[in-house]
Amino acid sequence: MKQLVTLSALALFFQMTPAGAQDSDLAKKLSNPVASLISVPFQWNYDHGFGPADGNKITLNIQPVVPFSLNEDWNLISRTILPVVWQDDIAGNSGTQFGLSDTTQSFFFSPKEPTSGGIIWGLGPVLLLPTGTDDLLSTRKWGAGPTGVVLRQSGPWTYGGLVNHVWSYAGDDNRNDVNSTFLQPFLSYTTDDAWTFTLNSESTYDWTADEWSVPINAMVAKLVTIDKQPISFQAGVRYYAASSDNGPEGFGARAAVTFLFPK
């Protein structure tokens, strides 16, 4: 009987080991912005210190990523960011607003295989859609520009960067033009048991206002499989190394839940 129990325990262990390895592989793919992996992140962010009234802002970013196979060599990766925002006194004593903000839609044309040097890359257009439901939640501008990403994955490490630039080309003539560059260098480490530690910056330079916003994020994530559904849970903090005159200051917070749908 004791031998049977031992054999059963060993069988259970060997059944669980591949699942753990699969979770680790999925967690590493999640660090790749152009991986051939359907994912639906719900990302919660908190920032404060806006303007003279030290306003507060909570943003829930809904960020589906959907890859499409174009042929044997190329994928098209669709990345959407739809923000749902609650904010209070972000422009002086401006009261409270709640609703949708503007949508950012990116498309990356990316080779299915890395280069001979292990480089993964993608290029394409980025679009700004004025979906905001309030004047203080929207630029009221239509925008477009180029976007690109380049990265390398070596063992447990993923490192690289994502960049885009958006110019406005239509919209409310009474609102400021959009002319902004987004820079996101990133570094992450994924363990064999699917923990991922990430350091990145999501910097924006506003060429119209001549101002930088430089939040630095430190995050930890754990990927688990619940009833055959892979889910990543993430939490972290950020610090604003630089901000616009009316932008957030000091520390902020982030938490996210991501549902993965491997092909």
C-alpha positions as CSV (number, residue, x, y, z in Angstrom):
1,M,0.0,0.0,0.0
2,K,2.8,2.4,0.9
3,Q,4.5,1.7,-2.4
4,L,1.2,2.4,-4.3
5,V,0.8,5.8,-2.5
6,T,4.4,6.7,-3.4
7,L,3.9,5.8,-7.0
8,S,0.6,7.8,-7.1
9,A,2.5,10.8,-5.6
10,L,5.2,10.5,-8.2
11,A,2.6,10.2,-11.0
12,L,0.9,13.3,-9.7
13,F,4.2,15.2,-9.6
14,F,5.2,14.3,-13.2
15,Q,1.7,15.3,-14.4
16,M,2.0,18.7,-12.7
17,T,5.6,19.4,-13.9
18,P,4.7,20.0,-17.6
19,A,1.8,22.3,-16.6
20,G,4.3,24.4,-14.5
21,A,6.7,24.6,-17.4
22,Q,3.8,25.6,-19.7
23,D,2.9,28.4,-17.3
24,S,6.4,29.6,-17.3
25,D,6.5,29.6,-21.1
26,L,3.2,31.5,-21.3
27,A,4.5,34.0,-18.7
28,K,7.5,34.7,-20.8
29,K,5.3,35.1,-23.9
30,L,3.3,37.7,-22.0
31,S,6.5,39.8,-21.7
32,N,6.7,39.9,-25.5
33,P,4.4,42.6,-26.9
34,V,4.2,40.8,-30.3
35,A,3.9,37.2,-29.2
36,S,1.4,35.1,-31.1
37,L,-0.8,34.9,-28.0
38,I,-4.4,36.2,-27.5
39,S,-4.5,38.0,-24.1
40,V,-7.0,40.3,-22.5
41,P,-5.5,42.4,-19.7
42,F,-7.5,44.5,-17.3
43,Q,-5.0,47.0,-15.9
44,W,-5.9,49.3,-12.9
45,N,-3.7,52.4,-12.3
46,Y,-3.8,55.0,-9.5
47,D,-2.0,58.4,-9.7
48,H,-2.3,61.6,-7.7
49,G,-0.9,65.1,-7.5
50,F,-2.5,66.6,-10.6
51,G,-2.5,70.4,-10.8
52,P,-2.9,72.9,-8.1
53,A,-5.7,71.0,-6.3
54,D,-3.6,67.7,-6.1
55,G,-6.2,65.8,-8.1
56,N,-6.5,62.1,-8.2
57,K,-7.0,59.7,-11.1
58,I,-8.0,56.0,-11.4
59,T,-7.7,54.4,-14.9
60,L,-8.8,50.9,-15.9
61,N,-7.1,50.0,-19.2
62,I,-8.8,47.3,-21.1
63,Q,-6.0,46.0,-23.5
64,P,-6.9,43.1,-25.7
65,V,-4.0,41.7,-27.8
66,V,-5.1,39.6,-30.8
67,P,-2.6,38.1,-33.3
68,F,-3.6,37.2,-36.9
69,S,-1.6,34.9,-39.1
70,L,-1.0,36.5,-42.5
71,N,1.1,33.8,-44.1
72,E,3.8,31.3,-43.2
73,D,6.2,34.1,-42.3
74,W,4.3,37.0,-40.9
75,N,1.8,37.9,-38.1
76,L,-0.3,41.0,-37.6
77,I,-0.6,41.8,-34.0
78,S,-3.5,44.1,-32.9
79,R,-3.0,45.9,-29.6
80,T,-5.9,48.1,-28.2
81,I,-5.9,50.3,-25.1
82,L,-9.3,51.5,-24.1
83,P,-9.2,53.5,-20.8
84,V,-12.1,53.8,-18.4
85,V,-11.3,56.7,-16.1
86,W,-12.5,58.2,-12.8
87,Q,-10.8,61.5,-11.9
88,D,-11.2,64.3,-9.5
89,D,-9.9,67.9,-9.6
90,I,-7.2,67.1,-12.2
91,A,-7.4,70.6,-13.7
92,G,-7.7,72.7,-10.6
93,N,-11.2,72.6,-9.0
94,S,-12.6,70.9,-12.0
95,G,-14.9,68.4,-10.1
96,T,-15.3,64.7,-10.9
97,Q,-15.5,63.0,-14.3
98,F,-16.1,59.3,-15.1
99,G,-16.2,57.6,-18.4
100,L,-14.2,56.5,-21.4
101,S,-11.0,58.2,-22.4
102,D,-9.4,58.1,-25.9
103,T,-8.5,54.8,-27.5
104,T,-5.0,53.9,-28.7
105,Q,-5.0,51.2,-31.4
106,S,-1.7,49.7,-32.7
107,F,-1.0,47.2,-35.4
108,F,2.4,45.4,-35.6
109,F,3.6,43.5,-38.7
110,S,6.0,41.0,-37.1
111,P,8.0,38.0,-38.5
112,K,6.9,34.7,-36.9
113,E,10.5,33.7,-36.2
114,P,13.3,35.8,-34.6
115,T,16.3,36.8,-36.6
116,S,19.4,34.7,-36.6
117,G,20.6,36.9,-33.7
118,G,17.5,36.2,-31.7
119,I,15.9,39.6,-32.3
120,I,12.1,39.9,-32.3
121,W,10.6,43.0,-33.9
122,G,7.4,44.5,-35.2
123,L,6.4,47.7,-37.1
124,G,3.2,49.3,-38.0
125,P,0.7,52.2,-37.5
126,V,-0.7,53.6,-34.3
127,L,-4.1,55.4,-34.2
128,L,-5.6,57.8,-31.7
129,L,-9.4,57.6,-31.6
130,P,-11.3,60.3,-29.7
131,T,-13.6,58.0,-27.8
132,G,-13.6,60.1,-24.6
133,T,-17.0,60.8,-23.1
134,D,-16.1,64.1,-21.4
135,D,-14.0,67.1,-22.5
136,L,-11.6,66.5,-19.6
137,L,-11.3,62.8,-20.7
138,S,-10.5,63.4,-24.3
139,T,-8.2,65.3,-26.7
140,R,-11.1,65.6,-29.1
141,K,-8.5,64.8,-31.8
142,W,-8.0,62.1,-34.4
143,G,-4.3,61.0,-34.6
144,A,-2.0,58.6,-36.3
145,G,1.7,57.8,-36.6
146,P,4.2,54.9,-36.6
147,T,4.9,52.4,-33.9
148,G,7.6,49.8,-33.5
149,V,9.0,47.3,-31.0
150,V,12.2,45.4,-30.8
151,L,13.3,42.9,-28.1
152,R,15.3,39.8,-27.3
153,Q,14.6,36.9,-25.1
154,S,17.6,35.1,-23.6
155,G,16.9,32.4,-21.0
156,P,14.7,33.9,-18.3
157,W,15.4,37.5,-19.5
158,T,13.3,39.7,-21.8
159,Y,14.6,43.1,-22.7
160,G,13.8,45.7,-25.4
161,G,11.7,48.7,-26.1
162,L,8.5,49.9,-27.7
163,V,8.0,53.4,-29.3
164,N,5.3,55.3,-31.1
165,H,4.7,58.8,-32.2
166,V,1.2,60.3,-32.8
167,W,0.3,63.5,-34.7
168,S,-3.3,64.7,-34.8
169,Y,-4.8,65.3,-38.2
170,A,-8.4,66.2,-37.5
171,G,-10.8,67.0,-34.7
172,D,-11.9,70.0,-32.6
173,D,-10.1,73.1,-33.9
174,N,-10.4,74.7,-30.5
175,R,-8.3,71.9,-28.8
176,N,-4.5,71.7,-28.8
177,D,-2.9,69.6,-31.5
178,V,-1.4,66.2,-30.5
179,N,2.3,65.8,-31.2
180,S,3.7,63.2,-28.8
181,T,6.3,60.5,-28.6
182,F,5.9,57.4,-26.4
183,L,9.0,55.4,-25.2
184,Q,8.7,52.2,-23.3
185,P,12.0,50.5,-22.5
186,F,11.5,47.2,-20.5
187,L,13.4,44.5,-18.7
188,S,11.8,41.4,-17.2
189,Y,12.9,38.1,-15.6
190,T,10.6,35.0,-15.5
191,T,11.3,32.2,-13.1
192,D,10.6,28.5,-13.7
193,D,7.5,28.7,-11.6
194,A,6.0,31.5,-13.7
195,W,6.9,34.5,-11.5
196,T,7.8,37.6,-13.6
197,F,9.6,40.6,-12.3
198,T,9.5,43.7,-14.6
199,L,11.0,47.1,-14.6
200,N,10.0,49.6,-17.3
201,S,9.3,53.2,-18.1
202,E,6.3,54.6,-20.0
203,S,7.7,58.0,-20.9
204,T,5.8,60.5,-23.0
205,Y,7.3,63.7,-24.6
206,D,4.7,66.3,-25.6
207,W,6.3,68.3,-28.4
208,T,3.5,70.9,-28.3
209,A,4.0,71.7,-24.6
210,D,7.7,70.8,-24.5
211,E,7.1,68.6,-21.5
212,W,8.2,65.1,-20.3
213,S,6.2,62.6,-18.3
214,V,8.5,59.8,-17.0
215,P,6.9,57.2,-14.8
216,I,9.1,54.3,-13.7
217,N,7.2,51.1,-13.0
218,A,8.4,48.1,-10.8
219,M,6.0,45.1,-11.0
220,V,5.7,41.5,-10.1
221,A,3.4,39.0,-11.7
222,K,2.4,35.4,-11.2
223,L,0.8,33.2,-13.9
224,V,-1.5,30.4,-12.7
225,T,-3.9,28.0,-14.4
226,I,-7.4,27.9,-12.9
227,D,-9.6,25.2,-14.3
228,K,-7.5,25.1,-17.5
229,Q,-7.7,28.9,-17.9
230,P,-4.2,30.7,-17.7
231,I,-4.5,33.9,-15.7
232,S,-1.7,36.4,-14.8
233,F,-2.0,38.5,-11.7
234,Q,0.2,41.5,-11.4
235,A,0.9,44.3,-8.9
236,G,3.4,47.1,-8.6
237,V,4.3,50.7,-7.9
238,R,5.6,53.5,-10.0
239,Y,7.5,56.7,-9.4
240,Y,7.3,59.9,-11.5
241,A,10.9,60.9,-12.2
242,A,9.5,63.7,-14.3
243,S,6.1,65.1,-15.0
244,S,4.3,67.9,-16.8
245,D,3.4,71.1,-14.9
246,N,-0.1,69.8,-14.2
247,G,0.7,66.1,-14.3
248,P,0.8,63.5,-11.5
249,E,3.6,63.5,-9.0
250,G,5.3,61.1,-6.5
251,F,4.3,57.5,-6.3
252,G,1.4,55.6,-8.0
253,A,0.1,52.1,-8.0
254,R,-0.8,49.4,-10.6
255,A,-2.6,46.1,-10.5
256,A,-3.7,43.9,-13.4
257,V,-5.4,40.7,-14.2
258,T,-4.7,39.1,-17.7
259,F,-6.6,36.3,-19.2
260,L,-4.6,34.3,-21.8
261,F,-5.9,32.2,-24.6
262,P,-3.0,30.1,-26.1
263,K,-3.5,28.9,-29.7
